[in-house]
Every structure is written in C-alpha cells, then in structure tokens.
Amino acid sequence: MAESQVPYYYEQTTNELVANLSDKRFKPYLINAGFKKEFAFALYLYNARMAKSFLYPLHVLEVTLRNRIHSVFRKQFSDNWCHDKYFRSILSSESRNVLDMGIDRANTHDVEDVVSTLSFDFWSNLFRPEYDRDIWQNLMVKLLPSQNITRKEFQKRVKLLNNFRNRIAHHEPIHKLDLSELHKVILETLQWISPEMSVWVKHFSTVNSSLRTRPHLNANDTVSYKTTSDNNFIQVSPEDNIDIDFSRRFIVCLNQDDLVAVIEKQHIADFLYSLRNNGELLISLREYTFSDVINFSSLKLNALRCPPTLNITHVSSLLKKKVMYIVIQQDKQIHGVIAKAHRKY
C-alpha cells in the first residue's frame, strides 16, 4: 500500500487528486509540507503506509485483550457473562446498550460470537473508574497476573491505544505522532497480557521498516531520492556513436523520451573486446552505436525511472531481476542514477 515500483508524475493530476481527497483532508499534509504539493502527497502516502503497518499489532492487541477479559469474566460471573444479571447491573446504561447491540449482531447466542462483535471502545470503557470496585478491585491480578498494574494505569494505557486505533480507522493523520513510542507501548501492553504474543507481534511487525520510509525535504526542496543518486552521467540516443567523453560514470540512453537502458564503461569495454581479431583490436569508435552495445549485452530495459519523491528505503524492492539501475527523473529532467551493483540499502 502507498508504494509503487513505477514512476508517478503529479503535473497533470494534482488538482483532481486533491479534489477527490478533499481540500480539508489534504490541507494538514500541505501545511506540514510547507505548501509543496509533491511533498504533501509523499507525506500522505507515508501516513497510509504507517496506518497499514499498525493494523497487525493493534489487531492482535484487541483480540488478545478481549479474549483475556472474556476468560476472566467467565470465571468471575458465569460462562454466559454477557447475560448475567449481576454483571449487567454493574454496567452503565451506555455500556449495557452497546453490549445488547453486540448480542443482536452476533450470528449465534454463543457468548464467544458476542465477544467478537464488541468494539475496542466497549472493552476500553470497562476500565473507567466506576467499574473499579465492582470489577477490577479483585480482577486486575487475574487479568494481568504477572504485573503489578492498577486499573487506573491500565485504563490510561488502553484509552491511549483505543484513541490511536480510532484515528487509523477514521483515516486521520498519524504521521506527526511518536509512532515508534506507540509501537513500543503496544508491545509492552501485549507483554503484560501474554509475553509470547508480544514476541510474536514484534517479530512480524512492519512498523519499524515503514518508519524508515518517511520522506524528507533537503535544502533544494526535493525529497530524499534526488540527493542519493549519482549525477555523474551523460544522456545519449541509441543511434549516437560510442565516441564520447568516457569520464562520465553512467550513460543514460533515451529514444526521444523513452528510457532504453543505462550503460557503463564496462559494457562498452565488453562489446569492444568481442570485436578483437586474432587477439588484436583496431577499430574506429565512430563505426559503432550505443544500440550495438545494448544489443550485445542485452541491456534493454535494465533501468527504471522514478521521481525524486520516492523514498530511498524502497530502492532494494525496485532493483530486482533485470532492473539494475534507477534513473531519477522529474518532469523531463534527469537528476541522477542509482546502480544496484554499487549501493546497498
């Protein structure tokens, strides 16, 4: 989600994108981007990636917590605690109404089906102060047997995470929050309930890798890719002869506006070596074109064009199979080249 392996150019689409997202929704990103629209879109996509990455940890936390509460309530009240008269008498009218709506939505009368219909709001609200004496005074130790956590402390924690979950569910901005800390809080809360669940989530969570995709503006108001690429290149066409200035590291071959290939000096050397006759080589570079070099080494389509708004952490996913180079291009201007063989990400 929110990542692309092909370039996307905003010149002709910005107004339509903003109109469909709505000015109100896009404005916070635009403000944070210093009113630079491409950077604002980069922030919007980063926000979407972060929201996606948090779905798994929050999902596991919600399911783990509700199942633990369900287990505690079964032992304390009854197997069918959601219909237990004493338990229901403890609830506020608001919580009781939410519980009844969950019962109505359940596919069966099985209490576990009811549990699965109840929102995180319902479970987090059970830790409000009015439930301290009747529920949690004796049950916190059963809910978190290995922790010395009070109902008040736990409510603060669960309320924080529920609000964060709701921000994601309502597609609100989260990119300005301390997302690394929130991830740690989720893992710690899971650890209180089940250490092994916390280890499992930490192992498979993509939050930390997504955090590294945050876009940044440099001094020239462009996003991170541009400064990472190598600008030691020359542009040629396939029919140009190979008698050129070989001081440049990369040769970007374009057929009008179409990217054909990226060539390096070693490719030309390999081609010339193939022309030797009885170990000798006596040729004129003007007799051969870059098309000859491309065909000899099968270089066609060995490069991919990307705008500078893509984040540097995506490079490894783009440089796959035949793609050996990324050409950084904005509008029709090429800013630089990133080579698979020369960089690690």
Number of C-alpha atoms within 10 A of each C-alpha: 11 12 13 12 14 12 16 14 15 16 10 8 10 13 12 11 14 16 12 10 12 11 13 10 16 19 16 15 22 19 12 13 19 12 13 15 18 19 24 22 21 22 25 21 18 24 24 20 21 26 25 16 19 21 17 16 22 20 12 16 25 21 13 16 20 19 15 17 18 21 14 17 20 15 10 15 15 14 17 14 17 23 15 12 10 12 17 15 10 14 16 13 11 11 17 17 12 16 22 16 14 20 22 13 15 18 11 11 12 12 17 15 15 20 20 15 16 19 15 21 16 16 20 22 17 19 20 16 12 14 16 17 11 12 17 20 12 12 18 19 15 16 20 19 13 13 13 11 14 14 22 13 11 17 17 14 15 23 18 14 22 20 14 19 20 13 14 19 11 8 13 14 19 17 18 9 10 9 18 11 10 15 19 12 16 21 22 15 20 23 18 17 19 19 14 11 18 20 15 13 18 17 9 10 17 18 21 14 12 18 18 13 21 21 23 17 17 12 8 8 12 18 23 20 26 28 18 16 18 16 18 13 20 19 11 18 20 19 14 14 17 20 13 13 7 14 10 13 16 22 21 22 25 16 12 10 9 10 18 21 26 29 24 14 14 10 16 19 11 13 18 16 13 12 13 12 9 6 8 9 12 9 11 10 12 11 9 17 16 21 19 16 21 22 11 15 13 12 19 19 15 20 25 24 19 23 23 25 26 25 21 20 18 16 20 12 10 19 20 12 7 13 18 20 25 22 25 26 20 19 9 7 8 20 19 22 28 23 19 17 9 8 10 8 9
